[in-house]
Amino acid sequence: MVKENKKNNKKYFACEECNFAYESKDWAQKCENWCREHHSCNVEITKHAVQI
């Protein structure tokens, strides 16, 4: 399940596998699904990650 974080009154969603954060819950879920299935990160997904 994707983790929800708040910082500076903005919501962020994090992959529970690799802890990359996203502004979109959809991207965080795609990341988490990929990480669980492949035990790695996908560059096409993680390029949407943000630093919080």
Phi and psi restraints in degrees (range 20) as a CNS / XPLOR table:
assign (resid 1 and name C) (resid 2 and name N)
       (resid 2 and name CA) (resid 2 and name C) 1.0 -67.3 20.0 2
assign (resid 2 and name N) (resid 2 and name CA)
       (resid 2 and name C) (resid 3 and name N) 1.0 137.4 20.0 2
assign (resid 2 and name C) (resid 3 and name N)
       (resid 3 and name CA) (resid 3 and name C) 1.0 -87.6 20.0 2
assign (resid 3 and name N) (resid 3 and name CA)
       (resid 3 and name C) (resid 4 and name N) 1.0 140.8 20.0 2
assign (resid 3 and name C) (resid 4 and name N)
       (resid 4 and name CA) (resid 4 and name C) 1.0 -105.6 20.0 2
assign (resid 4 and name N) (resid 4 and name CA)
       (resid 4 and name C) (resid 5 and name N) 1.0 130.3 20.0 2
assign (resid 4 and name C) (resid 5 and name N)
       (resid 5 and name CA) (resid 5 and name C) 1.0 -125.5 20.0 2
assign (resid 5 and name N) (resid 5 and name CA)
       (resid 5 and name C) (resid 6 and name N) 1.0 151.2 20.0 2
assign (resid 5 and name C) (resid 6 and name N)
       (resid 6 and name CA) (resid 6 and name C) 1.0 -122.9 20.0 2
assign (resid 6 and name N) (resid 6 and name CA)
       (resid 6 and name C) (resid 7 and name N) 1.0 136.3 20.0 2
assign (resid 6 and name C) (resid 7 and name N)
       (resid 7 and name CA) (resid 7 and name C) 1.0 -149.7 20.0 2
assign (resid 7 and name N) (resid 7 and name CA)
       (resid 7 and name C) (resid 8 and name N) 1.0 130.2 20.0 2
assign (resid 7 and name C) (resid 8 and name N)
       (resid 8 and name CA) (resid 8 and name C) 1.0 53.3 20.0 2
assign (resid 8 and name N) (resid 8 and name CA)
       (resid 8 and name C) (resid 9 and name N) 1.0 43.2 20.0 2
assign (resid 8 and name C) (resid 9 and name N)
       (resid 9 and name CA) (resid 9 and name C) 1.0 60.5 20.0 2
assign (resid 9 and name N) (resid 9 and name CA)
       (resid 9 and name C) (resid 10 and name N) 1.0 23.3 20.0 2
assign (resid 9 and name C) (resid 10 and name N)
       (resid 10 and name CA) (resid 10 and name C) 1.0 -119.0 20.0 2
assign (resid 10 and name N) (resid 10 and name CA)
       (resid 10 and name C) (resid 11 and name N) 1.0 143.7 20.0 2
assign (resid 10 and name C) (resid 11 and name N)
       (resid 11 and name CA) (resid 11 and name C) 1.0 -92.1 20.0 2
assign (resid 11 and name N) (resid 11 and name CA)
       (resid 11 and name C) (resid 12 and name N) 1.0 138.2 20.0 2
assign (resid 11 and name C) (resid 12 and name N)
       (resid 12 and name CA) (resid 12 and name C) 1.0 -130.4 20.0 2
assign (resid 12 and name N) (resid 12 and name CA)
       (resid 12 and name C) (resid 13 and name N) 1.0 153.3 20.0 2
assign (resid 12 and name C) (resid 13 and name N)
       (resid 13 and name CA) (resid 13 and name C) 1.0 -124.5 20.0 2
assign (resid 13 and name N) (resid 13 and name CA)
       (resid 13 and name C) (resid 14 and name N) 1.0 135.1 20.0 2
assign (resid 13 and name C) (resid 14 and name N)
       (resid 14 and name CA) (resid 14 and name C) 1.0 -121.6 20.0 2
assign (resid 14 and name N) (resid 14 and name CA)
       (resid 14 and name C) (resid 15 and name N) 1.0 140.4 20.0 2
assign (resid 14 and name C) (resid 15 and name N)
       (resid 15 and name CA) (resid 15 and name C) 1.0 -68.8 20.0 2
assign (resid 15 and name N) (resid 15 and name CA)
       (resid 15 and name C) (resid 16 and name N) 1.0 129.5 20.0 2
assign (resid 15 and name C) (resid 16 and name N)
       (resid 16 and name CA) (resid 16 and name C) 1.0 -75.8 20.0 2
assign (resid 16 and name N) (resid 16 and name CA)
       (resid 16 and name C) (resid 17 and name N) 1.0 -13.7 20.0 2
assign (resid 16 and name C) (resid 17 and name N)
       (resid 17 and name CA) (resid 17 and name C) 1.0 -84.4 20.0 2
assign (resid 17 and name N) (resid 17 and name CA)
       (resid 17 and name C) (resid 18 and name N) 1.0 -49.2 20.0 2
assign (resid 17 and name C) (resid 18 and name N)
       (resid 18 and name CA) (resid 18 and name C) 1.0 -113.9 20.0 2
assign (resid 18 and name N) (resid 18 and name CA)
       (resid 18 and name C) (resid 19 and name N) 1.0 -8.2 20.0 2
assign (resid 18 and name C) (resid 19 and name N)
       (resid 19 and name CA) (resid 19 and name C) 1.0 68.6 20.0 2
assign (resid 19 and name N) (resid 19 and name CA)
       (resid 19 and name C) (resid 20 and name N) 1.0 15.8 20.0 2
assign (resid 19 and name C) (resid 20 and name N)
       (resid 20 and name CA) (resid 20 and name C) 1.0 -68.8 20.0 2
assign (resid 20 and name N) (resid 20 and name CA)
       (resid 20 and name C) (resid 21 and name N) 1.0 141.7 20.0 2
assign (resid 20 and name C) (resid 21 and name N)
       (resid 21 and name CA) (resid 21 and name C) 1.0 -106.4 20.0 2
assign (resid 21 and name N) (resid 21 and name CA)
       (resid 21 and name C) (resid 22 and name N) 1.0 148.0 20.0 2
assign (resid 21 and name C) (resid 22 and name N)
       (resid 22 and name CA) (resid 22 and name C) 1.0 -137.4 20.0 2
assign (resid 22 and name N) (resid 22 and name CA)
       (resid 22 and name C) (resid 23 and name N) 1.0 152.6 20.0 2
assign (resid 22 and name C) (resid 23 and name N)
       (resid 23 and name CA) (resid 23 and name C) 1.0 -79.0 20.0 2
assign (resid 23 and name N) (resid 23 and name CA)
       (resid 23 and name C) (resid 24 and name N) 1.0 -21.3 20.0 2
assign (resid 23 and name C) (resid 24 and name N)
       (resid 24 and name CA) (resid 24 and name C) 1.0 -108.9 20.0 2
assign (resid 24 and name N) (resid 24 and name CA)
       (resid 24 and name C) (resid 25 and name N) 1.0 132.9 20.0 2
assign (resid 24 and name C) (resid 25 and name N)
       (resid 25 and name CA) (resid 25 and name C) 1.0 -64.9 20.0 2
assign (resid 25 and name N) (resid 25 and name CA)
       (resid 25 and name C) (resid 26 and name N) 1.0 -33.2 20.0 2
assign (resid 25 and name C) (resid 26 and name N)
       (resid 26 and name CA) (resid 26 and name C) 1.0 -60.8 20.0 2
assign (resid 26 and name N) (resid 26 and name CA)
       (resid 26 and name C) (resid 27 and name N) 1.0 -45.3 20.0 2
assign (resid 26 and name C) (resid 27 and name N)
       (resid 27 and name CA) (resid 27 and name C) 1.0 -66.2 20.0 2
assign (resid 27 and name N) (resid 27 and name CA)
       (resid 27 and name C) (resid 28 and name N) 1.0 -39.7 20.0 2
assign (resid 27 and name C) (resid 28 and name N)
       (resid 28 and name CA) (resid 28 and name C) 1.0 -62.9 20.0 2
assign (resid 28 and name N) (resid 28 and name CA)
       (resid 28 and name C) (resid 29 and name N) 1.0 -39.7 20.0 2
assign (resid 28 and name C) (resid 29 and name N)
       (resid 29 and name CA) (resid 29 and name C) 1.0 -68.1 20.0 2
assign (resid 29 and name N) (resid 29 and name CA)
       (resid 29 and name C) (resid 30 and name N) 1.0 -40.8 20.0 2
assign (resid 29 and name C) (resid 30 and name N)
       (resid 30 and name CA) (resid 30 and name C) 1.0 -61.7 20.0 2
assign (resid 30 and name N) (resid 30 and name CA)
       (resid 30 and name C) (resid 31 and name N) 1.0 -42.0 20.0 2
assign (resid 30 and name C) (resid 31 and name N)
       (resid 31 and name CA) (resid 31 and name C) 1.0 -62.0 20.0 2
assign (resid 31 and name N) (resid 31 and name CA)
       (resid 31 and name C) (resid 32 and name N) 1.0 -48.3 20.0 2
assign (resid 31 and name C) (resid 32 and name N)
       (resid 32 and name CA) (resid 32 and name C) 1.0 -61.9 20.0 2
assign (resid 32 and name N) (resid 32 and name CA)
       (resid 32 and name C) (resid 33 and name N) 1.0 -42.8 20.0 2
assign (resid 32 and name C) (resid 33 and name N)
       (resid 33 and name CA) (resid 33 and name C) 1.0 -61.4 20.0 2
assign (resid 33 and name N) (resid 33 and name CA)
       (resid 33 and name C) (resid 34 and name N) 1.0 -44.6 20.0 2
assign (resid 33 and name C) (resid 34 and name N)
       (resid 34 and name CA) (resid 34 and name C) 1.0 -63.0 20.0 2
assign (resid 34 and name N) (resid 34 and name CA)
       (resid 34 and name C) (resid 35 and name N) 1.0 -48.9 20.0 2
assign (resid 34 and name C) (resid 35 and name N)
       (resid 35 and name CA) (resid 35 and name C) 1.0 -57.3 20.0 2
assign (resid 35 and name N) (resid 35 and name CA)
       (resid 35 and name C) (resid 36 and name N) 1.0 -44.5 20.0 2
assign (resid 35 and name C) (resid 36 and name N)
       (resid 36 and name CA) (resid 36 and name C) 1.0 -66.1 20.0 2
assign (resid 36 and name N) (resid 36 and name CA)
       (resid 36 and name C) (resid 37 and name N) 1.0 -39.6 20.0 2
assign (resid 36 and name C) (resid 37 and name N)
       (resid 37 and name CA) (resid 37 and name C) 1.0 -76.9 20.0 2
assign (resid 37 and name N) (resid 37 and name CA)
       (resid 37 and name C) (resid 38 and name N) 1.0 -39.6 20.0 2
assign (resid 37 and name C) (resid 38 and name N)
       (resid 38 and name CA) (resid 38 and name C) 1.0 -108.5 20.0 2
assign (resid 38 and name N) (resid 38 and name CA)
       (resid 38 and name C) (resid 39 and name N) 1.0 -8.5 20.0 2
assign (resid 38 and name C) (resid 39 and name N)
       (resid 39 and name CA) (resid 39 and name C) 1.0 55.1 20.0 2
assign (resid 39 and name N) (resid 39 and name CA)
       (resid 39 and name C) (resid 40 and name N) 1.0 39.4 20.0 2
assign (resid 39 and name C) (resid 40 and name N)
       (resid 40 and name CA) (resid 40 and name C) 1.0 -158.8 20.0 2
assign (resid 40 and name N) (resid 40 and name CA)
       (resid 40 and name C) (resid 41 and name N) 1.0 174.4 20.0 2
assign (resid 40 and name C) (resid 41 and name N)
       (resid 41 and name CA) (resid 41 and name C) 1.0 -103.6 20.0 2
assign (resid 41 and name N) (resid 41 and name CA)
       (resid 41 and name C) (resid 42 and name N) 1.0 154.3 20.0 2
assign (resid 41 and name C) (resid 42 and name N)
       (resid 42 and name CA) (resid 42 and name C) 1.0 -110.4 20.0 2
assign (resid 42 and name N) (resid 42 and name CA)
       (resid 42 and name C) (resid 43 and name N) 1.0 121.2 20.0 2
assign (resid 42 and name C) (resid 43 and name N)
       (resid 43 and name CA) (resid 43 and name C) 1.0 -60.1 20.0 2
assign (resid 43 and name N) (resid 43 and name CA)
       (resid 43 and name C) (resid 44 and name N) 1.0 -35.8 20.0 2
assign (resid 43 and name C) (resid 44 and name N)
       (resid 44 and name CA) (resid 44 and name C) 1.0 -66.3 20.0 2
assign (resid 44 and name N) (resid 44 and name CA)
       (resid 44 and name C) (resid 45 and name N) 1.0 -26.3 20.0 2
assign (resid 44 and name C) (resid 45 and name N)
       (resid 45 and name CA) (resid 45 and name C) 1.0 -88.5 20.0 2
assign (resid 45 and name N) (resid 45 and name CA)
       (resid 45 and name C) (resid 46 and name N) 1.0 -48.0 20.0 2
assign (resid 45 and name C) (resid 46 and name N)
       (resid 46 and name CA) (resid 46 and name C) 1.0 -69.0 20.0 2
assign (resid 46 and name N) (resid 46 and name CA)
       (resid 46 and name C) (resid 47 and name N) 1.0 -15.6 20.0 2
assign (resid 46 and name C) (resid 47 and name N)
       (resid 47 and name CA) (resid 47 and name C) 1.0 -66.0 20.0 2
assign (resid 47 and name N) (resid 47 and name CA)
       (resid 47 and name C) (resid 48 and name N) 1.0 -13.8 20.0 2
assign (resid 47 and name C) (resid 48 and name N)
       (resid 48 and name CA) (resid 48 and name C) 1.0 -93.1 20.0 2
assign (resid 48 and name N) (resid 48 and name CA)
       (resid 48 and name C) (resid 49 and name N) 1.0 -1.0 20.0 2
assign (resid 48 and name C) (resid 49 and name N)
       (resid 49 and name CA) (resid 49 and name C) 1.0 -69.6 20.0 2
assign (resid 49 and name N) (resid 49 and name CA)
       (resid 49 and name C) (resid 50 and name N) 1.0 153.2 20.0 2
assign (resid 49 and name C) (resid 50 and name N)
       (resid 50 and name CA) (resid 50 and name C) 1.0 -124.8 20.0 2
assign (resid 50 and name N) (resid 50 and name CA)
       (resid 50 and name C) (resid 51 and name N) 1.0 156.0 20.0 2
assign (resid 50 and name C) (resid 51 and name N)
       (resid 51 and name CA) (resid 51 and name C) 1.0 -96.9 20.0 2
assign (resid 51 and name N) (resid 51 and name CA)
       (resid 51 and name C) (resid 52 and name N) 1.0 128.6 20.0 2
